[in-house]
Amino acid sequence: MKQLILFFFCATTLLTAKAQQNEEERKGLKRENWYIGSGINVGFFQGWMLGLNPETGYSVGKFLDVGFATNLNYITQNVAPGISSRFTALGGGPYMRGWIANRFFITSQFEYNFIKESLVQGGVKRYFRYEAPSLLVGAGWGNRFIGGSQFYTSIMVDVLKDPNSPYVDQTNNTLLPVFRTGFLFYFRPKQERER
């Protein structure tokens, strides 16, 4: 039994070394690991949220995606009887998705948001502008075919809990779940593109 385990250990080590050598022969970033696409945000609480999240990124090996995403969100909240609020948030920042199991991943995204709010109270409308950082953390499920396409669905919350964040309920300072679905497309390898 020990000999069999030793054999599998040696074979795995040799195969890993050979794969790494082949990878090192092809230095630099691979074209087929770059992707571009967009996600859609939705949220429901004392109102609703709808957003668009264009993103670009790179698949670093089999288990990690890194990139930059932007966001444009429109959010409504019924603050109290006769008081409503409307937000438009524009922002962006880096993100990562770690594919921890077959189709499951954990994710985090830092955003810095520029927010324009209109508050209606007693028929009087007032406007405010402010900024807020957000750190969205969550998990999700999807399909990921490097060099092909990617689809995912996730749920995230803003763990920074900045009171001005578009992902925090301003009436009671609670986290609002953010549901995101994305469709991403990888660039084809150069030789396929030229055919």
Contacts in CASP RR format, 6 or more apart in sequence:
PFRMAT RR
TARGET T0000
AUTHOR 0000-0000-0000
METHOD contacts of the structure
MODEL  1
MKQLILFFFCATTLLTAKAQQNEEERKGLKRENWYIGSGINVGFFQGWML
GLNPETGYSVGKFLDVGFATNLNYITQNVAPGISSRFTALGGGPYMRGWI
ANRFFITSQFEYNFIKESLVQGGVKRYFRYEAPSLLVGAGWGNRFIGGSQ
FYTSIMVDVLKDPNSPYVDQTNNTLLPVFRTGFLFYFRPKQERER
29 58 0 8 1.000
30 189 0 8 1.000
31 187 0 8 1.000
31 188 0 8 1.000
31 189 0 8 1.000
31 190 0 8 1.000
32 146 0 8 1.000
32 147 0 8 1.000
32 148 0 8 1.000
32 186 0 8 1.000
32 187 0 8 1.000
32 188 0 8 1.000
32 189 0 8 1.000
33 58 0 8 1.000
33 59 0 8 1.000
33 60 0 8 1.000
33 61 0 8 1.000
33 146 0 8 1.000
33 147 0 8 1.000
33 186 0 8 1.000
34 56 0 8 1.000
34 57 0 8 1.000
34 58 0 8 1.000
34 186 0 8 1.000
34 187 0 8 1.000
35 56 0 8 1.000
35 57 0 8 1.000
35 58 0 8 1.000
35 59 0 8 1.000
35 65 0 8 1.000
35 147 0 8 1.000
35 150 0 8 1.000
35 184 0 8 1.000
35 185 0 8 1.000
35 186 0 8 1.000
35 187 0 8 1.000
36 54 0 8 1.000
36 55 0 8 1.000
36 56 0 8 1.000
36 57 0 8 1.000
36 184 0 8 1.000
36 185 0 8 1.000
36 187 0 8 1.000
37 54 0 8 1.000
37 55 0 8 1.000
37 56 0 8 1.000
37 182 0 8 1.000
37 183 0 8 1.000
37 184 0 8 1.000
37 185 0 8 1.000
38 52 0 8 1.000
38 53 0 8 1.000
38 54 0 8 1.000
38 55 0 8 1.000
38 182 0 8 1.000
38 183 0 8 1.000
39 52 0 8 1.000
39 53 0 8 1.000
39 54 0 8 1.000
39 55 0 8 1.000
39 180 0 8 1.000
39 181 0 8 1.000
39 182 0 8 1.000
39 183 0 8 1.000
40 50 0 8 1.000
40 51 0 8 1.000
40 52 0 8 1.000
40 53 0 8 1.000
40 180 0 8 1.000
40 181 0 8 1.000
40 182 0 8 1.000
41 49 0 8 1.000
41 50 0 8 1.000
41 51 0 8 1.000
41 52 0 8 1.000
41 53 0 8 1.000
41 71 0 8 1.000
41 73 0 8 1.000
41 178 0 8 1.000
41 179 0 8 1.000
41 180 0 8 1.000
42 48 0 8 1.000
42 49 0 8 1.000
42 50 0 8 1.000
42 51 0 8 1.000
42 179 0 8 1.000
42 180 0 8 1.000
43 49 0 8 1.000
43 50 0 8 1.000
43 176 0 8 1.000
43 177 0 8 1.000
43 178 0 8 1.000
43 179 0 8 1.000
45 77 0 8 1.000
45 169 0 8 1.000
45 176 0 8 1.000
46 77 0 8 1.000
46 78 0 8 1.000
46 79 0 8 1.000
46 169 0 8 1.000
46 171 0 8 1.000
47 75 0 8 1.000
47 76 0 8 1.000
47 77 0 8 1.000
47 78 0 8 1.000
48 75 0 8 1.000
48 76 0 8 1.000
49 73 0 8 1.000
49 74 0 8 1.000
49 75 0 8 1.000
49 76 0 8 1.000
49 166 0 8 1.000
49 176 0 8 1.000
49 178 0 8 1.000
50 73 0 8 1.000
50 74 0 8 1.000
51 71 0 8 1.000
51 72 0 8 1.000
51 73 0 8 1.000
51 74 0 8 1.000
52 71 0 8 1.000
52 72 0 8 1.000
52 73 0 8 1.000
53 69 0 8 1.000
53 70 0 8 1.000
53 71 0 8 1.000
53 72 0 8 1.000
53 180 0 8 1.000
53 182 0 8 1.000
54 69 0 8 1.000
54 70 0 8 1.000
55 67 0 8 1.000
55 68 0 8 1.000
55 69 0 8 1.000
55 70 0 8 1.000
55 95 0 8 1.000
55 184 0 8 1.000
56 67 0 8 1.000
56 68 0 8 1.000
57 65 0 8 1.000
57 66 0 8 1.000
57 67 0 8 1.000
57 68 0 8 1.000
58 65 0 8 1.000
58 66 0 8 1.000
58 67 0 8 1.000
59 65 0 8 1.000
59 144 0 8 1.000
59 146 0 8 1.000
59 186 0 8 1.000
60 66 0 8 1.000
61 146 0 8 1.000
62 99 0 8 1.000
62 146 0 8 1.000
63 98 0 8 1.000
63 99 0 8 1.000
63 100 0 8 1.000
64 96 0 8 1.000
64 97 0 8 1.000
64 98 0 8 1.000
64 99 0 8 1.000
65 96 0 8 1.000
65 97 0 8 1.000
65 98 0 8 1.000
65 99 0 8 1.000
65 144 0 8 1.000
65 150 0 8 1.000
66 94 0 8 1.000
66 95 0 8 1.000
66 96 0 8 1.000
67 94 0 8 1.000
67 95 0 8 1.000
67 96 0 8 1.000
68 92 0 8 1.000
68 93 0 8 1.000
68 94 0 8 1.000
68 95 0 8 1.000
69 92 0 8 1.000
69 93 0 8 1.000
69 94 0 8 1.000
69 95 0 8 1.000
69 109 0 8 1.000
69 111 0 8 1.000
70 90 0 8 1.000
70 91 0 8 1.000
70 92 0 8 1.000
70 93 0 8 1.000
71 89 0 8 1.000
71 90 0 8 1.000
71 91 0 8 1.000
71 92 0 8 1.000
71 111 0 8 1.000
71 113 0 8 1.000
72 88 0 8 1.000
72 89 0 8 1.000
72 90 0 8 1.000
72 91 0 8 1.000
73 87 0 8 1.000
73 88 0 8 1.000
73 89 0 8 1.000
73 166 0 8 1.000
74 86 0 8 1.000
74 87 0 8 1.000
74 88 0 8 1.000
75 86 0 8 1.000
75 87 0 8 1.000
75 88 0 8 1.000
75 89 0 8 1.000
75 166 0 8 1.000
76 84 0 8 1.000
76 85 0 8 1.000
76 86 0 8 1.000
76 87 0 8 1.000
77 84 0 8 1.000
77 85 0 8 1.000
77 87 0 8 1.000
77 169 0 8 1.000
77 170 0 8 1.000
77 171 0 8 1.000
78 84 0 8 1.000
79 85 0 8 1.000
79 119 0 8 1.000
79 170 0 8 1.000
79 171 0 8 1.000
80 171 0 8 1.000
82 120 0 8 1.000
82 121 0 8 1.000
82 122 0 8 1.000
83 119 0 8 1.000
83 120 0 8 1.000
83 121 0 8 1.000
83 122 0 8 1.000
84 119 0 8 1.000
84 120 0 8 1.000
85 117 0 8 1.000
85 118 0 8 1.000
85 119 0 8 1.000
85 120 0 8 1.000
85 170 0 8 1.000
86 117 0 8 1.000
86 118 0 8 1.000
86 120 0 8 1.000
87 115 0 8 1.000
87 116 0 8 1.000
87 117 0 8 1.000
87 166 0 8 1.000
88 115 0 8 1.000
88 116 0 8 1.000
88 117 0 8 1.000
89 113 0 8 1.000
89 114 0 8 1.000
89 115 0 8 1.000
89 116 0 8 1.000
89 166 0 8 1.000
90 113 0 8 1.000
90 114 0 8 1.000
90 115 0 8 1.000
91 111 0 8 1.000
91 112 0 8 1.000
91 113 0 8 1.000
91 114 0 8 1.000
92 111 0 8 1.000
92 112 0 8 1.000
92 113 0 8 1.000
93 109 0 8 1.000
93 110 0 8 1.000
93 111 0 8 1.000
93 112 0 8 1.000
94 109 0 8 1.000
94 110 0 8 1.000
95 107 0 8 1.000
95 108 0 8 1.000
95 109 0 8 1.000
95 110 0 8 1.000
96 107 0 8 1.000
96 108 0 8 1.000
96 109 0 8 1.000
97 105 0 8 1.000
97 106 0 8 1.000
97 107 0 8 1.000
97 152 0 8 1.000
98 105 0 8 1.000
98 106 0 8 1.000
98 107 0 8 1.000
99 105 0 8 1.000
99 144 0 8 1.000
100 106 0 8 1.000
103 141 0 8 1.000
103 142 0 8 1.000
103 143 0 8 1.000
103 144 0 8 1.000
104 139 0 8 1.000
104 140 0 8 1.000
104 141 0 8 1.000
104 142 0 8 1.000
105 139 0 8 1.000
105 140 0 8 1.000
105 141 0 8 1.000
105 142 0 8 1.000
105 152 0 8 1.000
105 154 0 8 1.000
106 137 0 8 1.000
106 138 0 8 1.000
106 139 0 8 1.000
106 140 0 8 1.000
107 136 0 8 1.000
107 137 0 8 1.000
107 138 0 8 1.000
107 139 0 8 1.000
107 140 0 8 1.000
107 154 0 8 1.000
107 156 0 8 1.000
108 135 0 8 1.000
108 136 0 8 1.000
108 137 0 8 1.000
108 138 0 8 1.000
109 135 0 8 1.000
109 136 0 8 1.000
109 156 0 8 1.000
110 133 0 8 1.000
110 134 0 8 1.000
110 135 0 8 1.000
110 136 0 8 1.000
111 133 0 8 1.000
111 134 0 8 1.000
111 135 0 8 1.000
111 136 0 8 1.000
112 131 0 8 1.000
112 132 0 8 1.000
112 133 0 8 1.000
112 134 0 8 1.000
113 131 0 8 1.000
113 132 0 8 1.000
113 133 0 8 1.000
113 134 0 8 1.000
113 165 0 8 1.000
113 166 0 8 1.000
114 129 0 8 1.000
114 131 0 8 1.000
115 129 0 8 1.000
115 130 0 8 1.000
115 131 0 8 1.000
115 132 0 8 1.000
115 164 0 8 1.000
115 166 0 8 1.000
116 127 0 8 1.000
116 128 0 8 1.000
116 129 0 8 1.000
117 127 0 8 1.000
117 128 0 8 1.000
117 129 0 8 1.000
117 130 0 8 1.000
118 125 0 8 1.000
118 126 0 8 1.000
118 127 0 8 1.000
118 128 0 8 1.000
119 125 0 8 1.000
119 126 0 8 1.000
119 127 0 8 1.000
119 128 0 8 1.000
130 164 0 8 1.000
131 164 0 8 1.000
132 162 0 8 1.000
132 163 0 8 1.000
132 164 0 8 1.000
132 165 0 8 1.000
132 166 0 8 1.000
133 160 0 8 1.000
133 162 0 8 1.000
133 165 0 8 1.000
134 158 0 8 1.000
134 160 0 8 1.000
134 162 0 8 1.000
134 165 0 8 1.000
134 166 0 8 1.000
134 167 0 8 1.000
135 158 0 8 1.000
135 159 0 8 1.000
135 160 0 8 1.000
136 156 0 8 1.000
136 157 0 8 1.000
136 158 0 8 1.000
136 159 0 8 1.000
136 167 0 8 1.000
136 178 0 8 1.000
137 156 0 8 1.000
137 157 0 8 1.000
137 159 0 8 1.000
138 154 0 8 1.000
138 155 0 8 1.000
138 156 0 8 1.000
138 157 0 8 1.000
139 154 0 8 1.000
139 155 0 8 1.000
140 152 0 8 1.000
140 153 0 8 1.000
140 154 0 8 1.000
140 155 0 8 1.000
141 152 0 8 1.000
141 153 0 8 1.000
141 154 0 8 1.000
142 150 0 8 1.000
142 151 0 8 1.000
142 152 0 8 1.000
142 153 0 8 1.000
143 149 0 8 1.000
143 150 0 8 1.000
143 151 0 8 1.000
143 152 0 8 1.000
144 150 0 8 1.000
144 152 0 8 1.000
145 186 0 8 1.000
146 186 0 8 1.000
147 186 0 8 1.000
147 187 0 8 1.000
147 188 0 8 1.000
147 189 0 8 1.000
148 185 0 8 1.000
148 186 0 8 1.000
149 183 0 8 1.000
149 184 0 8 1.000
149 185 0 8 1.000
149 186 0 8 1.000
150 182 0 8 1.000
150 183 0 8 1.000
150 184 0 8 1.000
150 185 0 8 1.000
150 186 0 8 1.000
151 181 0 8 1.000
151 182 0 8 1.000
151 183 0 8 1.000
151 184 0 8 1.000
152 180 0 8 1.000
152 181 0 8 1.000
152 182 0 8 1.000
152 184 0 8 1.000
153 179 0 8 1.000
153 180 0 8 1.000
153 181 0 8 1.000
153 182 0 8 1.000
154 179 0 8 1.000
154 180 0 8 1.000
154 181 0 8 1.000
155 177 0 8 1.000
155 178 0 8 1.000
155 179 0 8 1.000
155 180 0 8 1.000
156 177 0 8 1.000
156 178 0 8 1.000
156 180 0 8 1.000
157 167 0 8 1.000
157 175 0 8 1.000
157 176 0 8 1.000
157 177 0 8 1.000
157 178 0 8 1.000
158 165 0 8 1.000
158 167 0 8 1.000
158 168 0 8 1.000
158 175 0 8 1.000
158 176 0 8 1.000
158 178 0 8 1.000
159 175 0 8 1.000
161 168 0 8 1.000
161 173 0 8 1.000
161 175 0 8 1.000
162 168 0 8 1.000
163 170 0 8 1.000
163 173 0 8 1.000
164 170 0 8 1.000
167 175 0 8 1.000
167 176 0 8 1.000
167 178 0 8 1.000
168 174 0 8 1.000
168 175 0 8 1.000
168 176 0 8 1.000
169 175 0 8 1.000
169 176 0 8 1.000
187 193 0 8 1.000
END
